Amino acid sequence: MELIPSNHCSVRETTIGSRPVPTVLKSGPYRLFFYAGDRNEPPHVHVERDDRIGKFWLDPIRLQSSGGFSRVELMRIEKLVNDHRVELMETWNDYFGH
């Protein structure tokens, strides 16, 4: 697992087209990120593996979209999000200035 550095999750920005896509956590095959334009939505993360992208709300943690992941894999991802919820919320608030 790679927490992208610091004492809490941090941000490593990449782009899709011209859109910034901050990566906040990498764990095994999963990349957790949010889009820079997500500011007006409640705190959440997108989770990517291969050609699948799901979305989890952070407060409370719940699945918003499965993105083609299996039920077993979604449970694994939900545990990952839950295990890092505090860091993910801090990163969201730091990045979006909340």
N, CA, C and O atoms as a GROMACS GRO file, in nm:
protein
  392
    1MET      N    1   0.085  -0.117   0.000
    1MET     CA    2   0.000   0.000   0.000
    1MET      C    3   0.089   0.123   0.000
    1MET      O    4   0.189   0.128   0.071
    2GLU      N    5   0.053   0.220  -0.077
    2GLU     CA    6   0.127   0.345  -0.082
    2GLU      C    7   0.034   0.457  -0.041
    2GLU      O    8  -0.060   0.493  -0.112
    3LEU      N    9   0.063   0.513   0.077
    3LEU     CA   10  -0.005   0.637   0.114
    3LEU      C   11   0.078   0.745   0.048
    3LEU      O   12   0.200   0.744   0.059
    4ILE      N   13   0.017   0.834  -0.016
    4ILE     CA   14   0.090   0.933  -0.094
    4ILE      C   15   0.116   1.051  -0.005
    4ILE      O   16   0.024   1.115   0.047
    5PRO      N   17   0.246   1.079   0.011
    5PRO     CA   18   0.322   1.092   0.135
    5PRO      C   19   0.262   1.184   0.239
    5PRO      O   20   0.161   1.249   0.215
    6SER      N   21   0.325   1.188   0.354
    6SER     CA   22   0.289   1.275   0.464
    6SER      C   23   0.232   1.193   0.577
    6SER      O   24   0.218   1.072   0.566
    7ASN      N   25   0.199   1.262   0.687
    7ASN     CA   26   0.143   1.193   0.802
    7ASN      C   27  -0.005   1.163   0.780
    7ASN      O   28  -0.064   1.090   0.860
    8HIS      N   29  -0.065   1.215   0.678
    8HIS     CA   30  -0.198   1.174   0.634
    8HIS      C   31  -0.193   1.165   0.483
    8HIS      O   32  -0.091   1.201   0.424
    9CYS      N   33  -0.298   1.120   0.421
    9CYS     CA   34  -0.297   1.109   0.275
    9CYS      C   35  -0.264   1.245   0.217
    9CYS      O   36  -0.297   1.349   0.275
   10SER      N   37  -0.201   1.244   0.106
   10SER     CA   38  -0.169   1.366   0.037
   10SER      C   39  -0.214   1.350  -0.106
   10SER      O   40  -0.287   1.256  -0.138
   11VAL      N   41  -0.172   1.438  -0.192
   11VAL     CA   42  -0.222   1.438  -0.327
   11VAL      C   43  -0.108   1.430  -0.426
   11VAL      O   44  -0.008   1.501  -0.414
   12ARG      N   45  -0.123   1.343  -0.523
   12ARG     CA   46  -0.033   1.338  -0.638
   12ARG      C   47  -0.121   1.360  -0.759
   12ARG      O   48  -0.206   1.277  -0.791
   13GLU      N   49  -0.102   1.473  -0.826
   13GLU     CA   50  -0.192   1.506  -0.936
   13GLU      C   51  -0.144   1.447  -1.066
   13GLU      O   52  -0.025   1.453  -1.099
   14THR      N   53  -0.236   1.391  -1.139
   14THR     CA   54  -0.216   1.351  -1.278
   14THR      C   55  -0.329   1.420  -1.354
   14THR      O   56  -0.409   1.491  -1.294
   15THR      N   57  -0.336   1.399  -1.482
   15THR     CA   58  -0.445   1.460  -1.558
   15THR      C   59  -0.508   1.358  -1.651
   15THR      O   60  -0.442   1.264  -1.698
   16ILE      N   61  -0.636   1.376  -1.677
   16ILE     CA   62  -0.706   1.304  -1.782
   16ILE      C   63  -0.753   1.414  -1.876
   16ILE      O   64  -0.839   1.495  -1.842
   17GLY      N   65  -0.695   1.416  -1.994
   17GLY     CA   66  -0.718   1.528  -2.084
   17GLY      C   67  -0.659   1.652  -2.017
   17GLY      O   68  -0.540   1.655  -1.989
   18SER      N   69  -0.740   1.751  -1.991
   18SER     CA   70  -0.692   1.870  -1.921
   18SER      C   71  -0.742   1.875  -1.777
   18SER      O   72  -0.719   1.974  -1.707
   19ARG      N   73  -0.812   1.769  -1.732
   19ARG     CA   74  -0.869   1.767  -1.596
   19ARG      C   75  -0.772   1.711  -1.495
   19ARG      O   76  -0.724   1.598  -1.512
   20PRO      N   77  -0.740   1.786  -1.389
   20PRO     CA   78  -0.655   1.731  -1.284
   20PRO      C   79  -0.725   1.616  -1.211
   20PRO      O   80  -0.845   1.624  -1.182
   21VAL      N   81  -0.651   1.510  -1.183
   21VAL     CA   82  -0.704   1.393  -1.113
   21VAL      C   83  -0.610   1.362  -0.997
   21VAL      O   84  -0.513   1.288  -1.015
   22PRO      N   85  -0.637   1.417  -0.879
   22PRO     CA   86  -0.549   1.394  -0.764
   22PRO      C   87  -0.563   1.252  -0.709
   22PRO      O   88  -0.672   1.210  -0.669
   23THR      N   89  -0.452   1.178  -0.708
   23THR     CA   90  -0.448   1.045  -0.647
   23THR      C   91  -0.417   1.064  -0.500
   23THR      O   92  -0.322   1.133  -0.464
   24VAL      N   93  -0.497   1.001  -0.413
   24VAL     CA   94  -0.478   1.019  -0.269
   24VAL      C   95  -0.432   0.893  -0.198
   24VAL      O   96  -0.380   0.901  -0.087
   25LEU      N   97  -0.449   0.775  -0.261
   25LEU     CA   98  -0.407   0.650  -0.198
   25LEU      C   99  -0.392   0.544  -0.305
   25LEU      O  100  -0.476   0.534  -0.395
   26LYS      N  101  -0.287   0.465  -0.295
   26LYS     CA  102  -0.271   0.347  -0.379
   26LYS      C  103  -0.253   0.228  -0.287
   26LYS      O  104  -0.172   0.232  -0.195
   27SER      N  105  -0.330   0.123  -0.313
   27SER     CA  106  -0.320   0.002  -0.233
   27SER      C  107  -0.343  -0.117  -0.324
   27SER      O  108  -0.451  -0.133  -0.382
   28GLY      N  109  -0.242  -0.202  -0.338
   28GLY     CA  110  -0.253  -0.314  -0.429
   28GLY      C  111  -0.291  -0.264  -0.566
   28GLY      O  112  -0.226  -0.174  -0.619
   29PRO      N  113  -0.396  -0.323  -0.627
   29PRO     CA  114  -0.434  -0.281  -0.762
   29PRO      C  115  -0.522  -0.155  -0.765
   29PRO      O  116  -0.561  -0.111  -0.873
   30TYR      N  117  -0.552  -0.098  -0.648
   30TYR     CA  118  -0.649   0.011  -0.640
   30TYR      C  119  -0.582   0.148  -0.630
   30TYR      O  120  -0.482   0.166  -0.560
   31ARG      N  121  -0.641   0.242  -0.703
   31ARG     CA  122  -0.600   0.383  -0.693
   31ARG      C  123  -0.723   0.460  -0.649
   31ARG      O  124  -0.826   0.456  -0.716
   32LEU      N  125  -0.712   0.531  -0.537
   32LEU     CA  126  -0.821   0.614  -0.487
   32LEU      C  127  -0.789   0.758  -0.523
   32LEU      O  128  -0.678   0.806  -0.499
   33PHE      N  129  -0.885   0.826  -0.580
   33PHE     CA  130  -0.861   0.962  -0.628
   33PHE      C  131  -0.991   1.040  -0.627
   33PHE      O  132  -1.099   0.984  -0.607
   34PHE      N  133  -0.979   1.171  -0.648
   34PHE     CA  134  -1.096   1.252  -0.677
   34PHE      C  135  -1.061   1.346  -0.790
   34PHE      O  136  -0.944   1.374  -0.815
   35TYR      N  137  -1.163   1.396  -0.857
   35TYR     CA  138  -1.143   1.493  -0.963
   35TYR      C  139  -1.139   1.632  -0.901
   35TYR      O  140  -1.212   1.661  -0.806
   36ALA      N  141  -1.054   1.717  -0.955
   36ALA     CA  142  -1.044   1.854  -0.902
   36ALA      C  143  -1.178   1.926  -0.907
   36ALA      O  144  -1.201   2.018  -0.828
   37GLY      N  145  -1.267   1.887  -0.997
   37GLY     CA  146  -1.398   1.949  -1.009
   37GLY      C  147  -1.503   1.895  -0.913
   37GLY      O  148  -1.620   1.934  -0.921
   38ASP      N  149  -1.463   1.804  -0.822
   38ASP     CA  150  -1.558   1.742  -0.730
   38ASP      C  151  -1.596   1.831  -0.612
   38ASP      O  152  -1.676   1.789  -0.527
   39ARG      N  153  -1.543   1.949  -0.605
   39ARG     CA  154  -1.559   2.041  -0.492
   39ARG      C  155  -1.703   2.058  -0.444
   39ARG      O  156  -1.726   2.070  -0.324
   40ASN      N  157  -1.799   2.061  -0.534
   40ASN     CA  158  -1.937   2.091  -0.496
   40ASN      C  159  -2.018   1.968  -0.455
   40ASN      O  160  -2.138   1.980  -0.427
   41GLU      N  161  -1.955   1.853  -0.451
   41GLU     CA  162  -2.023   1.731  -0.407
   41GLU      C  163  -1.982   1.701  -0.264
   41GLU      O  164  -1.880   1.752  -0.217
   42PRO      N  165  -2.058   1.618  -0.194
   42PRO     CA  166  -2.015   1.574  -0.061
   42PRO      C  167  -1.882   1.497  -0.073
   42PRO      O  168  -1.852   1.445  -0.180
   43PRO      N  169  -1.803   1.490   0.034
   43PRO     CA  170  -1.674   1.420   0.029
   43PRO      C  171  -1.690   1.275  -0.019
   43PRO      O  172  -1.777   1.201   0.028
   44HIS      N  173  -1.604   1.237  -0.114
   44HIS     CA  174  -1.608   1.103  -0.171
   44HIS      C  175  -1.475   1.072  -0.238
   44HIS      O  176  -1.393   1.162  -0.258
   45VAL      N  177  -1.455   0.946  -0.271
   45VAL     CA  178  -1.340   0.905  -0.351
   45VAL      C  179  -1.388   0.816  -0.465
   45VAL      O  180  -1.488   0.745  -0.453
   46HIS      N  181  -1.315   0.822  -0.573
   46HIS     CA  182  -1.332   0.731  -0.684
   46HIS      C  183  -1.225   0.624  -0.665
   46HIS      O  184  -1.114   0.653  -0.618
   47VAL      N  185  -1.256   0.501  -0.701
   47VAL     CA  186  -1.164   0.389  -0.688
   47VAL      C  187  -1.149   0.325  -0.825
   47VAL      O  188  -1.247   0.287  -0.889
   48GLU      N  189  -1.023   0.314  -0.869
   48GLU     CA  190  -0.996   0.262  -1.002
   48GLU      C  191  -0.911   0.136  -0.995
   48GLU      O  192  -0.816   0.127  -0.917
   49ARG      N  193  -0.946   0.041  -1.078
   49ARG     CA  194  -0.862  -0.076  -1.105
   49ARG      C  195  -0.890  -0.115  -1.248
   49ARG      O  196  -1.005  -0.139  -1.287
   50ASP      N  197  -0.784  -0.121  -1.328
   50ASP     CA  198  -0.798  -0.153  -1.469
   50ASP      C  199  -0.901  -0.060  -1.534
   50ASP      O  200  -0.885   0.062  -1.529
   51ASP      N  201  -1.006  -0.115  -1.593
   51ASP     CA  202  -1.104  -0.030  -1.661
   51ASP      C  203  -1.229  -0.006  -1.578
   51ASP      O  204  -1.332   0.037  -1.630
   52ARG      N  205  -1.220  -0.033  -1.447
   52ARG     CA  206  -1.335  -0.013  -1.358
   52ARG      C  207  -1.312   0.109  -1.268
   52ARG      O  208  -1.201   0.132  -1.220
   53ILE      N  209  -1.418   0.186  -1.248
   53ILE     CA  210  -1.410   0.301  -1.157
   53ILE      C  211  -1.538   0.306  -1.076
   53ILE      O  212  -1.647   0.327  -1.131
   54GLY      N  213  -1.526   0.288  -0.945
   54GLY     CA  214  -1.639   0.300  -0.854
   54GLY      C  215  -1.629   0.429  -0.774
   54GLY      O  216  -1.531   0.503  -0.786
   55LYS      N  217  -1.730   0.455  -0.693
   55LYS     CA  218  -1.732   0.579  -0.615
   55LYS      C  219  -1.794   0.551  -0.479
   55LYS      O  220  -1.899   0.487  -0.468
   56PHE      N  221  -1.725   0.600  -0.374
   56PHE     CA  222  -1.773   0.586  -0.237
   56PHE      C  223  -1.785   0.722  -0.171
   56PHE      O  224  -1.692   0.803  -0.176
   57TRP      N  225  -1.900   0.748  -0.109
   57TRP     CA  226  -1.915   0.864  -0.022
   57TRP      C  227  -1.835   0.836   0.105
   57TRP      O  228  -1.820   0.721   0.144
   58LEU      N  229  -1.784   0.940   0.169
   58LEU     CA  230  -1.699   0.923   0.287
   58LEU      C  231  -1.770   0.948   0.419
   58LEU      O  232  -1.722   0.903   0.523
   59ASP      N  233  -1.883   1.019   0.419
   59ASP     CA  234  -1.947   1.052   0.546
   59ASP      C  235  -2.099   1.051   0.533
   59ASP      O  236  -2.159   1.152   0.496
   60PRO      N  237  -2.162   0.938   0.562
   60PRO     CA  238  -2.103   0.811   0.605
   60PRO      C  239  -2.051   0.734   0.483
   60PRO      O  240  -2.085   0.765   0.369
   61ILE      N  241  -1.968   0.635   0.509
   61ILE     CA  242  -1.913   0.556   0.400
   61ILE      C  243  -2.024   0.471   0.341
   61ILE      O  244  -2.089   0.393   0.410
   62ARG      N  245  -2.044   0.489   0.210
   62ARG     CA  246  -2.142   0.408   0.140
   62ARG      C  247  -2.110   0.412  -0.009
   62ARG      O  248  -2.054   0.510  -0.060
   63LEU      N  249  -2.146   0.307  -0.076
   63LEU     CA  250  -2.123   0.295  -0.219
   63LEU      C  251  -2.216   0.388  -0.294
   63LEU      O  252  -2.337   0.389  -0.269
   64GLN      N  253  -2.161   0.467  -0.386
   64GLN     CA  254  -2.244   0.552  -0.471
   64GLN      C  255  -2.259   0.488  -0.609
   64GLN      O  256  -2.367   0.490  -0.668
   65SER      N  257  -2.148   0.432  -0.662
   65SER     CA  258  -2.158   0.361  -0.790
   65SER      C  259  -2.055   0.249  -0.794
   65SER      O  260  -1.940   0.267  -0.754
   66SER      N  261  -2.098   0.134  -0.844
   66SER     CA  262  -2.012   0.014  -0.839
   66SER      C  263  -1.909   0.008  -0.950
   66SER      O  264  -1.808  -0.060  -0.934
   67GLY      N  265  -1.931   0.076  -1.058
   67GLY     CA  266  -1.833   0.084  -1.166
   67GLY      C  267  -1.790  -0.049  -1.225
   67GLY      O  268  -1.682  -0.058  -1.284
   68GLY      N  269  -1.871  -0.154  -1.211
   68GLY     CA  270  -1.838  -0.283  -1.268
   68GLY      C  271  -1.760  -0.376  -1.176
   68GLY      O  272  -1.728  -0.488  -1.216
   69PHE      N  273  -1.730  -0.333  -1.054
   69PHE     CA  274  -1.662  -0.420  -0.957
   69PHE      C  275  -1.758  -0.527  -0.908
   69PHE      O  276  -1.879  -0.504  -0.900
   70SER      N  277  -1.705  -0.644  -0.876
   70SER     CA  278  -1.787  -0.751  -0.819
   70SER      C  279  -1.825  -0.717  -0.675
   70SER      O  280  -1.764  -0.630  -0.612
   71ARG      N  281  -1.926  -0.784  -0.623
   71ARG     CA  282  -1.969  -0.762  -0.485
   71ARG      C  283  -1.856  -0.790  -0.386
   71ARG      O  284  -1.837  -0.714  -0.291
   72VAL      N  285  -1.780  -0.898  -0.408
   72VAL     CA  286  -1.668  -0.932  -0.319
   72VAL      C  287  -1.562  -0.823  -0.322
   72VAL      O  288  -1.510  -0.784  -0.218
   73GLU      N  289  -1.532  -0.774  -0.442
   73GLU     CA  290  -1.431  -0.670  -0.453
   73GLU      C  291  -1.481  -0.539  -0.392
   73GLU      O  292  -1.403  -0.466  -0.330
   74LEU      N  293  -1.608  -0.508  -0.407
   74LEU     CA  294  -1.663  -0.387  -0.345
   74LEU      C  295  -1.653  -0.392  -0.193
   74LEU      O  296  -1.628  -0.290  -0.129
   75MET      N  297  -1.672  -0.510  -0.135
   75MET     CA  298  -1.656  -0.523   0.011
   75MET      C  299  -1.511  -0.498   0.050
   75MET      O  300  -1.484  -0.434   0.152
   76ARG      N  301  -1.417  -0.548  -0.030
   76ARG     CA  302  -1.274  -0.526  -0.005
   76ARG      C  303  -1.241  -0.377  -0.015
   76ARG      O  304  -1.168  -0.323   0.069
   77ILE      N  305  -1.294  -0.311  -0.117
   77ILE     CA  306  -1.269  -0.168  -0.136
   77ILE      C  307  -1.333  -0.087  -0.023
   77ILE      O  308  -1.272   0.007   0.028
   78GLU      N  309  -1.455  -0.123   0.016
   78GLU     CA  310  -1.521  -0.051   0.125
   78GLU      C  311  -1.439  -0.060   0.253
   78GLU      O  312  -1.429   0.038   0.327
   79LYS      N  313  -1.381  -0.176   0.280
   79LYS     CA  314  -1.295  -0.190   0.399
   79LYS      C  315  -1.173  -0.100   0.386
   79LYS      O  316  -1.134  -0.036   0.484
   80LEU      N  317  -1.113  -0.094   0.268
   80LEU     CA  318  -0.998  -0.006   0.245
   80LEU      C  319  -1.036   0.140   0.271
   80LEU      O  320  -0.962   0.212   0.339
   81VAL      N  321  -1.150   0.182   0.217
   81VAL     CA  322  -1.196   0.320   0.238
   81VAL      C  323  -1.222   0.344   0.386
   81VAL      O  324  -1.184   0.448   0.440
   82ASN      N  325  -1.287   0.250   0.451
   82ASN     CA  326  -1.316   0.264   0.594
   82ASN      C  327  -1.188   0.272   0.676
   82ASN      O  328  -1.178   0.353   0.768
   83ASP      N  329  -1.089   0.188   0.644
   83ASP     CA  330  -0.962   0.188   0.718
   83ASP      C  331  -0.888   0.320   0.706
   83ASP      O  332  -0.810   0.355   0.794
   84HIS      N  333  -0.911   0.395   0.598
   84HIS     CA  334  -0.838   0.520   0.573
   84HIS      C  335  -0.930   0.641   0.571
   84HIS      O  336  -0.893   0.747   0.520
   85ARG      N  337  -1.050   0.626   0.624
   85ARG     CA  338  -1.150   0.732   0.619
   85ARG      C  339  -1.101   0.865   0.674
   85ARG      O  340  -1.120   0.969   0.612
   86VAL      N  341  -1.038   0.863   0.791
   86VAL     CA  342  -0.992   0.988   0.853
   86VAL      C  343  -0.892   1.058   0.762
   86VAL      O  344  -0.904   1.179   0.738
   87GLU      N  345  -0.795   0.984   0.711
   87GLU     CA  346  -0.695   1.045   0.622
   87GLU      C  347  -0.758   1.094   0.493
   87GLU      O  348  -0.721   1.200   0.442
   88LEU      N  349  -0.852   1.018   0.439
   88LEU     CA  350  -0.918   1.060   0.316
   88LEU      C  351  -1.000   1.188   0.337
   88LEU      O  352  -0.999   1.277   0.252
   89MET      N  353  -1.069   1.196   0.450
   89MET     CA  354  -1.145   1.319   0.481
   89MET      C  355  -1.052   1.438   0.499
   89MET      O  356  -1.080   1.547   0.450
   90GLU      N  357  -0.940   1.417   0.569
   90GLU     CA  358  -0.843   1.527   0.587
   90GLU      C  359  -0.790   1.574   0.453
   90GLU      O  360  -0.776   1.694   0.429
   91THR      N  361  -0.760   1.479   0.365
   91THR     CA  362  -0.708   1.515   0.234
   91THR      C  363  -0.812   1.590   0.152
   91THR      O  364  -0.781   1.689   0.086
   92TRP      N  365  -0.937   1.543   0.157
   92TRP     CA  366  -1.046   1.613   0.088
   92TRP      C  367  -1.054   1.757   0.137
   92TRP      O  368  -1.056   1.850   0.057
   93ASN      N  369  -1.058   1.774   0.268
   93ASN     CA  370  -1.072   1.908   0.327
   93ASN      C  371  -0.952   1.996   0.297
   93ASN      O  372  -0.967   2.115   0.268
   94ASP      N  373  -0.832   1.940   0.303
   94ASP     CA  374  -0.712   2.018   0.269
   94ASP      C  375  -0.713   2.060   0.122
   94ASP      O  376  -0.684   2.175   0.090
   95TYR      N  377  -0.747   1.966   0.033
   95TYR     CA  378  -0.741   1.995  -0.110
   95TYR      C  379  -0.847   2.095  -0.153
   95TYR      O  380  -0.820   2.186  -0.232
   96PHE      N  381  -0.968   2.079  -0.099
   96PHE     CA  382  -1.078   2.166  -0.140
   96PHE      C  383  -1.096   2.286  -0.049
   96PHE      O  384  -1.184   2.369  -0.072
   97GLY      N  385  -1.013   2.297   0.054
   97GLY     CA  386  -1.017   2.414   0.141
   97GLY      C  387  -1.139   2.421   0.229
   97GLY      O  388  -1.187   2.530   0.259
   98HIS      N  389  -1.190   2.306   0.273
   98HIS     CA  390  -1.308   2.303   0.362
   98HIS      C  391  -1.264   2.302   0.506
   98HIS      O  392  -1.348   2.299   0.596
   0.00000   0.00000   0.00000
